[in-house]
Amino acid sequence: MRLLFCCLSVLLLASDPDRDDTYPTEKRLFHIERSKNRNIVCYDLNTDTTGAPDEKKPLSVYWINREEQPGQYGELSFIQEKLAYGYTVTGKQNGGVSIEMNAVKNRIITIERNEQTYFCRIEINRQPSVLQKIYIKTKTSNSLQVEYVDILGFDLTTGASVTERFFP
């Protein structure tokens, strides 16, 4: 399992041609891209004093501008956090924290630790996977209406790239 996860880490960094302009951090777990523009919403691990995920707020969520002012960070508005890009903690177990994203309802994401690092586990196409990113396609006529959502990651068993599309 250690070897597979090391390989997954390399794949995560090498597989995304836009990786450099996502301004990755050591604590980045995943991000959300949208069809509206190239700006992204980032989800970084937020830890307590012991280095474990903070049980009340395990993720630090913020915008990164990739268009007008590349690399500039920004906070989510109250409405963005509550309706679209925020999350709810749903459980805690074995040093991990389970959350449900507002953008991807009814999908539990669990922040877990392997021997080296934390990652987000989610089921993609019924396979236990490492979450890499979520892509939200909005309707051209109304950017507040979602057309579809893609969840992208890597199968925890095989290391293969996996994607699942659903229509809210």
Summary of the structure (lengths in Angstrom):
residues: 168
radius of gyration: 15.4
end to end distance: 34.2
largest distance: 47.5
contacts: 467
relative contact order: 0.17
helix: 15%
strand: 49%
